[in-house]
């Protein structure tokens, strides 16, 4: 019996080539979109899960609570990890990681490599926490040598043309380091920095005060808990761990420290702490992507169901004969379901082929390294089988049940098919088909509104006045400690050399560029005879920073070059310190790191970070106590090629041992919106796909509808109806459907996009024109799809339609 059903199914697919093509292609595209998004979502969900025992690995963050406020930091004091290893049996291993300044690396053949943000210091137990495969060397001893370095296989091939290079020597910042291990390059989906060099943290502990709870540079601390440890109990034990060692010092400073565990598997999707480095996703975004995947597949399934319902009209005589010959309900349903399952199987097979072919292209577009082989095979097979069965069953059962109840005598006697009743309703008036089409275009209209809102928000962020000039500013990082000293000690000469060219308008040195993480620390403000403490952002810079970045001063004056320590606040800091107007702040004294100084100015607020965040209080420190980490040049870019040649030559003359690396600030600042641009592109891609699938289904539906009305059209033309009148008759119903769909979609789209916009501290308003434009686009796209068929039918020779009447 099944073989018979299969043969009939294949004959019907071949007989209705256009409709079969529409059904198969629509379902195939829907499945491809679903699996592309599934790959993306799966990749996001598996960040850091490839590490062995990732469920037992935690990053420790800590909160400083002081009189001036509280701040949660990603880093912890250096002694924390040694204390955990020594005094807590619940800890299998705790390690510290600290990312160093950039490196300049050479070998004996004078091959030079600039390792920008590619070097970390770490404890020897690093590989007991993070299981990173070693190609060569011993992970137990590789970090115990003070002048040993572990490199990746990529670096080994770059310098030595082979991977087995243990014992070879590299010159790193003019010091010899012996290669003690070679590891695989780290997977891209981890929150850890994409390091290529690892050296031991122990030789630099004293230099950076890693042995102090209250001074020095903070480090990233990771802990791997022993098996079967109660996480909540351990969390309660380390919450106030600093009190056990430096309680008196904390009390003297009026400070409280709290320590918290953060699962490493949560870091990528829950970047809840101070401006996490790197590009992160949010759970809400993945939920939205998942919803898009299901909705696109749902639209494709609706096409399939609608075309099956319409196509069933033309099979009434076939079903009548089957019923007359004794076919029962189960047999008829089985026939329709078999046909639907055959189409579903073909679509699934084609989808798998296209997924394999399109994955590299999708990776290039979204900037990831997705691999379809990473999805669990069992889950893929289960889902594919579910799609085949669900789509096949529902697509087959609806038309079978609807036409089973009509009276076969009507069709066999030759009563016109348009008069045949099903449950006392004409097939043309079936509400299910209309509902499905409206639902389909409600989803499509929501996608269009979302697309308009997202692109308006991104355009707003990229073009909003940030309060400073980011255009035509070139920044080159100060790459090494040696270069830091050189810039600091020869600052006047560096500025004179670069400003010799007429296109270099000004130059300044500073610690961080706008868009990059700032420092935070205690600030003491002397006001009304009282000393008040605040925890605040700070930026170290020289006296030309505000001029170079064109940041307006509201009160007071710019820095002067003859004063050692001066402070300038932004408006937010002035208000935070209790000054009612900017003028009130001028002349008051402050101290940071025991550097007493005077507040000499207050600037207008500007966005140092992305528009995801509100403008925060910030103090600018003009002092000679800092080492600059960046140099900014304000350029006139009329002759950029000549200017860049001059800058490069000047750089090489001043810093002959440093590679010339630079970036333009506007391009670098826009990287803060990279995740939003990626999000927008995915919405654009799948909105276009949803529209295409919906139009494909509407095309097939209109084709069958017009085919069913072909004799009516012929009679109307013979009786004198005009071609525009016939076209209007054919498309007016679809117009009402589209208008209804648009109106229903508006509140849904408004609610969804309002939730999305809450991710931004500065955002656009959702305006009426967005909904009207989306509705108009939906209507126009749908009518263009239907009108072509309507014009073709209206201009056809009526003799062809009435020849056999």
N, C-alpha and C positions, 0 to 999 in steps of 0.2 A: 504493500500500500504506500509506504514512504517513497519508494522509487517512482511510483505513479505521480505522487504529489510533486516530486522533484522535477520530473519531466515537464509537467504542466507549468510549474513555476518558471523554468528556463524558457519555455515557449512564450509565456506572457511577457517576460523581461525582453525577449527578442522582438516581440510584436510591438511593444510600446517603447521604442528605442529612446525617444526624447525624454519621456517621463522617467524611464529607468536611469538614463544618464544623469538627470537632475537629482534624483533620489540618491544615487550612488555617490556622485560628486559632492553633494551637500553634506551627506553623512561623513564622507571621507575627510572633508575640510574641517568639519566639526570635531572629529576625533583627533586630527593632527593638532588643532589648536588646543584641545584639552590636554594632550600629552606634552606639548611644548610648555604649557603653563605648569603642568604637574612636575616636569623636570626642574623648572625654575623654583617652584615651591619646595620640592624635595631637597634641592641643593641648599636653599636657605635654612631649612629645618635641620640639616645635618652638619652645620658649622661646628667644628671642634669635636664632633662625635667619632671621628676616625681615630682619635687617640685611644689607646688601650685604657680601659677602666675610666673613661671620661666621666662616668657618673659619680666617681669618687674624687674628682679634681675640682678644686675651688680656687678662685682668686679672692684675696682678702682686701677689702677696702676699709677705710676708716673715716670717721667723722670727728672733726674738731669742733667743739662747742665752747664758745667764749662769750665774753660780755658783748662783743660787737656783732655776734651772730654765729651761725653754724655753717660749715662747709664740708661736703663729702668729697673725699679725694680717692682717686684710683690707686695712688701709691701709699706705701706705709713706711714707717721708720726702718732703717736697716737691721736693727737687732731682732726684729720680730721673728724672722725665719729661724735663726740659731736657737732662740728660746723655745720655739715650738718643737724643734728637733730634740732638744735636750730634756724638756720638762713635761712633755705631753705624749704618753704612750699611744694615744688615739691617732697620732700623726705617723703615717708611714714614711713620709718625706716632705719637707718644706724647702723651697728654693726661692732665690731672688733673681730677678732679671732687671737689667737697667740698659736702656738704649743710649748709646754714646753719640758724640758728634760724628760727622761724616769722616770717612777714611780715604786716604790716598794710598793705594797699594801698588807695589812694583815687585818684579822678580829680577833675577840676574840678567835676563835678556832685555831689561828695560821696558817690558810691557807694563803700561800704567792703567790703573782702573780706579775710577772714583766711586766709592761705595756710599752712595747717598742713602742715609737711614737704613743701612744694611748690616750694621754691626751691633751686637749686644754683648754685655758682660753677664755672666751667669755663674751660679754655684756649681761645683762638681756634680751635685746630685740632680742636675737638670734632667738627665735622661732616665732617672728613676721616677720622675713625675710624668714627663712627656716622652712617650715611646716613639722616638724618631729613628728610623732605620739607619744603621751605620753600614756604609759600604766597605770602609777600611778603618782600622784603628780600634781601640778598646774604649767603649763608652764609660767604663768605670774609672779610667785613669786619664782620659783625654783632656780634662779641664783642670788637672792637678798641677800642671806645669805653669809657672808664672809667665813664661814666654812661649806658651803653646797656643795654637789657633786651630779651630775646627772650621773647615770650609765645606761648601756644597759641591756636588759633582759638577755643576755648571762652572764654578770658579776654577776647579781643578782642570777642566778641559780648556778653559780660557788661557790659563797661565802655563800649563804643562802638557797640553794636548793628550792627556791621559787622566784616569781617575785615581790610580793607585800612586798617590804622591806623599804618603806618610813619611816624614823625615826631611822633606824638601823645605826650603826656606823662602819666606816672603818678607819683603820690607814694608812694614805698615807704619805710616807716619814717621819714617826714618829710623825705625827700630826693627831689628831682626826678630822674626817669629818662626818657630818650627811648626810645620803642619803635623798635628797629632791625631787628626781624624778627618774622614770625608763622609758626609751624610747626604741623603737625598734632599733635593730642594723641597721646601715645605709646600704642602698643598695650599691652594689659594683660599679654600674656605675654612679659615681659622682667624681668630681675632689677633693672634700673635703677629708681630711685625715680620715681614718677609725677609728675614735675615739671611745673610750669606757668609758671615764671619761670627764666630763665637770665641771669646776669650774669658779667662777666669776673672771673677769679680774680686777675689781675695787680695791681689796685689794693689788694688786701688781703694780698699776699704778706708784706710786712714785719710787718703787724699780727699775723698768726698764725704768723710764723716759718716760712713755707713754703720759705724759702731755706736751712734748716738740716737737716743729716742727723740730728742727735741731739736737737734740741729742737723744740718747736712741735707743731702739730696735724697728725696724719697725713691724707693724702688718698688717694682711690682713684685708682690709676694704671692706665691702659689703653694697650695698644700694638697697633698694626696692623703686622704684619710684611710686608715686601716679598714679591713673588711668588717662589716656588721657594726660600725660605729653609729651611734645615734647622733644624727647631725644637729638636731635641736639642742641636745644636751651639750655637745661640744661648742655650739654657738654661744650658749649661755656662759660657758667657762672662759671663752676668750673675749667676751664683750668688754670687760674692764681690765684686760690683761696688762695694760700700761700702768695701772695703779700698783701692781705688784712690784714694779721696778723703779718707777720715777714718780710716785704719788706726791712727795713733797715738792718736787719741781713743778708738777702740774698745778698744785694748789697755789704755789707762789705766783704762777702766771695767770691764775684764774681760769684754767683751761681744763676741759674734760675730753677724753678721747674714748670713742667707741669703735669696736672692730666688728665687721660683718663678713659673713661668707657669701660669695656669689658663685653659683655653679658656672663653670666655663661654658656649658652648653646653652646658658641663657644670655650670654654677653652680646651675641650678634643681634638677637631679636629684642633684647631689653636693655638698650644702652641708657640706663637710667641715671648714670652718674655724670660728673662734670665733663661735658663735651668730649665724649669718647673719640679717640683718633680713629681714622678709617671711615669707610662707608658702611652704614648699618641699615638694617631693615627693621620694620615694625610688624608686630603680629597683625595689627589691623590691615596693613597693606597686603599681607599674605592671605588673609581672609577674603579681602576684596578680589585678589587675583583668582583665588579658588572659586569664588562666586562667578567671576567672569567665565572661567573654564566651563563650569556646569551650565551657565546660561547659553553660551555659544553652542554647546552640544544639545541643549534643550531646543534651541531655535532650529537646528538641523533636524531634530526628531519631529518637531512640529511640521516641518516641510514634508517629511515622509508620511506622517499621518494624514495631513491634508490632501496630498496627492493620491493617497490610497483611498480616501473617502470619495474624492471626485472620480477617480478611475473606476471605482466600484459601480458607478452609474452605468458605465458602458458594458458591464458584465451581467446585467440583469437577466438577459435571455439565457446566458450560459448557466446561471445559478437556477433559473426556472426549470430548465431541462433536468438539471441534477436533482432538484427537489422532486420533480415529477417522477423521476426514475428511482426515488426512494432514499436520496441522500439525507442524512440527518444533520442536526446542528453541529455535532462534534466533528463530523467529516468536513463540513464546509469551513468551520473555524480552522481546522487543521490545514486545509488547503491554503487559506489566506496567510496563516502564520508561517507556513513553510516558505511561501514566496517572500515574505518579509525577512525571514531569517537568512535566506539565500542572498538577498541584497545586502543585509547587514554583514554577512561573512565576507562578501566581496569588498565592501567598504573598509572593514577592519584590515584585511590583507593589504589593500592599497595604502591605507593610513600608515601601516608599519613601514612600508617601503619609503613613503614620503618623509616620515619622521627620521629615518636613517639618513636620507639625503639632505634634509633641511637643517639638521642639528648644527653643523659647522657654520652655516649662514646665520642662524639664530644666535649662536655664541658670539659671532663677530659683531652683531648688532647690539647686543646687551652687555658686551664686555665681560663675559663669564666663560667658564670651561665646563659647560654641561656635557654629561656623557649619558646617553640613554641606557648604557649597560649598568649604570649604578642603581637603577630602579630594581627592586626585588622582583625576580622573575615570577614568583608565585603571585605577587600582587598584580603584576601586569596581566598574567593569564586569567586571574580571577576577574579583573575588571573587564577585559575584553569579552570574556564569556558572558559576564553580566550584561554588557551592552548588547551583544547579539541576542540574548534571550529576552531582555526587557523591551528593546526597540522592536524586535521581531514580534513579540507577543502583543504589545499594545497596538502596533501599527496594523497587525493582521486582524486582531479581534474586533476592533471598532467597525470596519466596513462589513465584516462577516455578520455581526449581530444586527447591524442596521438593515441590511437587505434580506436577512433571513425571514423577517416577518411580513414581507409583502406577498400579495397573491400572485402566484406564477401564471395563472390563467390570463391575467391582463397582458403580460409580455408575450405569451405564446399566441394569443388571439390577434396581436398586432396593434393593440392600443398604443398610441404615441407614448414614447418613454417619458416625455415631460409631464404626462398626466398620471403616471403611475405613482401611487401613494405608498409611503412607508409610515406606518403608525399615524395615518391621516395627515401627514405633512409631506409636501413636495420636497424632493431632494434639494432643490434649489434653495430651500428655506431652512436647511439644517442649521441650527444655532451653533453646534459644536465647531463647525468649520470656521464660522465668523469669529467665535471666541478665540480659537487658536491663532488666527491671523492677527487679531487685535493684540493678544498677549505677546506674540512675536515682535510686533512693531512697538509695543510699549517698552520692551527690553532694548530694542534698537534705539529708540528715542532717548532712553535714559543714558545709553552709551554716548550718544552725540552730545547731550548736555554736559556729561562728565568731561568729555574731551574739550569742549569749549571752556569750561571752568578751569581745568588743569592748565591748559595753555595760557589762559589769561593770567593765572597766578604765577606761573613760571616767568612769563614776560614781565609781569609786575616786579618780581624779585630781581630779575637781571637788570632792569632799567630804573628802578627806584633810586632816588638820590640818597646815597649812603651817608652824606654829611662830609665826605672827603672825595678827592679826585683819585680814582683808581686807574684811569686811562693814562697811557703814555708813561707809565712808571715801570722801569726795569729793576729787578731785584736779583742780586747774586748772593747766594748763601756764603757765610764765612765757614769754610769747610773743616778746618782742623784747629786744634789748640794753638799750633804755631801761627796760623793765619790770624786767629783772634788777637794774639799778642802783637802781631805786626800791624794790624789795623788800629788797635788801641794806642800803641806807642807812636805811630806815625800818621795819626788821623789828619792833621793839617796838610801834610804832603799828599796823602791819598786824595783829599778833596781838591787840592790845587791841580793835581795831574789830570783828574777826570773833567774838571770844569774848564780846562784849556780849550776844549772844543765848544764852538758856539751853540751846538744843539743840546748840550748838557746844561740844563737850566739851573739845577740845584742837586745836592747830594746830601744824604743823611745816613747815619748808622743807628741801629736799634736792635732790640733783642728778638722781637717777633713781628712778622708782617701781619697786616690786617687779614683776617680769615684763618689765622693759625692760633694755636692754643696760647693763652696768656698765663702769667704767673699769678698766684694768689698768696697773700700773706697778711700777718697782723699789721695794722696801721694805727698809730697813736696820734690823736688830734687834741691839741691844747686849746680849750675854748672856755671862756668865762672862769678862768682859774682852775679848771678841771682837766684831767687827762683821761680821755675816753678811747676805748679800743674798738677797732672794727676789723672784720675780715673782708678783704677787698681785692679786686683785680688790679694788677699793676703792670706797667710797661716802662722799660728802661730805654732811654733814647738820648740823642744829643740835641743841641740847641737849634738844629735846622729841620727837625722832623715836622713840626706843625706847618712850617713854610712850604716844605716839599710836598706834603700831602694836602695843602690848602685847607686846613682845618680852622674854621673861624674862632676867634677868641671873643667871648662875650664880656669879660671883665678882666681887669689887670693887663698883663703884658706877657710876651713870649719869654722864653728862657734867655738869660744873658750868659755870655761865655766866660765871664770873670768870676762866677760864683760856683762853688764846689757842689752844693746840694740845693736844689730848688724843686718845688712841686707845682704841678698844674693838675687841676681836677676837671672832669667833665661835669655837665649839669647834674647827672644822676648822682655822682659822688658828692657834689655840693649839697644836694638835698638830703642824701643819706647822712651826712655829718651834721645836719640840723641847721644849715644856713638857709634863710628864707629867700634870699636873692644871691646871685653870683657875687655881687659887690661885697657882701658881708664876709665872704670867705677870704678875700684878699688880705694879706698881712698876718693871718693866723699861722701858728707853727704846727708842724707835724714831725713825726719821726718814724722811720722804717729801718729795721736792722740797726738801731741805735744811731742812725744818721739823722741828726736834727736839721730841719730846714724850714723854709718859709713857703707858704702858698702864694705864688706870684700871679696866677691866672686861672681862669675858668673857661673851658672851651664849650662850644655848642655840642650837644650830643651827636654822636655818629655811630654807625654800625660797625663795630670791630669784628663781629661775627655775623653769621648768616641771619636771614630774616625769620628763621625758625625760632630765634630767641629774642627776647626783649633786650633793649639796651641796658647794660649793667653798669653800676658805678665803677669808675676806673681812675687810678692815679698815674700820672706821667711823671717819671723821675729823671731829672737831668743831673747826672752824677758821673764822675770819672771812675766809680768803683766797679763798673760792670764790663764784661767782655762782650762786644757786639757779635751777634750771630747772623746779621744780614746787613747789606748795604743797598740803599734804594737810590736810583737816579731818575730824576724827572727830565724827560726828553722832549725835544721838538722833533717829531718823526717825519718831517718833510722829506728828508733824504736818509731813510732808515739804514740803507745798505752801508753808506759811508760812515754813519754814526756807529753802527755795530762793529765795523772794522776798526775804528778808532778805539772803542771801548775794549775790544778784545786785545788789541796791541798794548794798550795801557795796562790792562789787567796782567798780561803776561810779563810786562816789564816790572810791575810792582810785586807780583807773586809768581816768580818763575817756576816754582815747584808745584803749583796748584792747577788743576784742570779748570778750564773756563766753563762754568755752569751758571745758567741764569733762567729766569722766567719773567713773563710780564704779569703784573699784578692783577689786571682785569681777568685774564685767562685763569690765573690761579684761584682767584676769588670765586669764579663760577664753578670750580670743582665742588664747592660746598653744596651745589644743587645737582650734582651728578645723579644721585639716587632719584631725585624728583624728575629729572629729564628721562631717566630710564623708565620710571613709572609711567610718564606721559607717553613715551614711545610704545610701551606695551599696550596701553589703553588705545592709542591710535591704531596700532596694528590689528588688534582684535575687534575694535569698533568697525574698522573697514571690513574685516572678515565677517562680522555679524551682519553688517548691511548687505554684503555680497550674498551670503547664504539666504537671508530673508528675501532679497530680490530674486534669487534663483527659484526659491519656492513660490513666490508670487507670480513669476513668469510661468512656471508650470501650472499653477492653479488657474491663472487667466487663460492659458492655452486650452485647458480642459473645459472651462466654463464657456468660452467662446465657441468651442467645438460643439458643445451641447446646445448652444443657441443658434447654430449656423442656419437652420431652416427658418427660425423666427426672423433672423436678420434678412434672409432672402425675401420673405413675405413683406417685411417692412419696406424694403427697397422697391419692390414691385408696386406697393400701394402708395409710393411717393415720398417716403422718408428721406431726408437729406443725409449726406455722409456725416456732417458734424452732429446731427441729431442722434444718429446711430452710435457714434463714438461716445457722445455724452451718456447715452443709455448704458453703455458697457462699462464706463469708468466711474459713474457717479457713486455706485455702491462702494467701490474701493476707496473713493475720496472720503466718504463718511467713516469708513473703518480707520483710515489714517488719522483723521481729525480726532476721533474718539481715543485712539491709542496715544496721541500726543498729549491730550488733556489729562489722561490717566497717569502718564509718565511724569508730569511736572512735579507733583508733590513728592513722589518717590525720589526723583533726581535731586530735588532741593534738599531733602533730608540726608541723603547719602553724601552729597558734596559739602554740605554744611559740616558734617562730622569730619570729613577729610581736611577741610580748611582749618579746623581747630588745631592741627599740627603746626600751624604757623602763628607766630606772635604778631606778624604784620601780614594782612591778607586782603584780598579784594572782596567786594560785596557781590553776591549773586544777584544779577539784574534780570529784569523781565525779558530784555531782548535776547538773552541766551536761550530761554525757553521758546520764544517765538521763532527764532532762527532754527532751532533744532526741529520744531514742528514743521516749519516750512521745508527744511531739507528732507525730512521724512516723507512729506507729502509729494514733493517734486520727484524724489528718487523712486517712490512707489508708482507714481503716475507715468513716469518715463518708461518704467518696466512694463506697465499694462498697456499704455497707449499704442505702443508699436504693434501689439497683437490686435488691438481694437481697430486701428487704421487699416491694417491688412484685411481684417474681416469685413469692414465697412466698404472697402473699395473692391471687394471680390465680385465676380459676375454672379448674380442671383440664380441664373440658370443652373449653375453647377450645384447649388444647394437644393433646388426644387425639382431636379431632373426626374427623380424617382417617386415624387409625390403624385 
